[in-house]
Amino acid sequence: MNQYKEAQGLGRSKVVFYFDGQRLTETLTPEQLGMESGDVIEIVIFGIYP
């Protein structure tokens, strides 16, 4: 998650990730979420601060 923020230059912006309507945390694994190849993670960005 932090790698995405850094790669996108989002700095201090609040970024929230969702999969199938569930908010993701850094401790959840793809296996725990039942993710398969090609699944999509939704990203919500609150404010853009470099």
N, C-alpha and C positions, 0 to 999 in steps of 0.2 A: 504494500500500500504506500509506504513511504517512497519506494523506488518510483512509483507512478507519479507521485507529487513532484519529486525532483526532476524526473524526465520531462514533465509538462511545465516546469517552471512555476509551480503554484505556491511555493514558499509556505507562508503561514495560513493559507486558505484552509477552510474546513472542508474536507472531502469525505463523503460517506459512500460506501460501496454496498450494493444489494444484489442478492441472487434469489430468484423466485420469490421476491417480496420480503426476504429475510435480510436484516442488516448484518453485514459481515464484520467479524472481528479478526484480529491477527492470529488468534489461536485456533480458528476453525480451519480444517483441511478440506480439500476438494472431495475426499472420500466421505467425510462426515456430512457434507452437503449433498452428496449424490450427484456431483457434477460429472458430465461426460464431455468428450471432445466436441467442440463447436458450441458449447453453452456460452451464454452471454452474461457478463456482470454489468449491472447498471451503476453509473457513477453520478452523484449529485454534488455540485460544488457550490458552497455558500461564500460569496465574496471572493474576489481574486486579488490577492496580495502577493506581489513578487518577493 
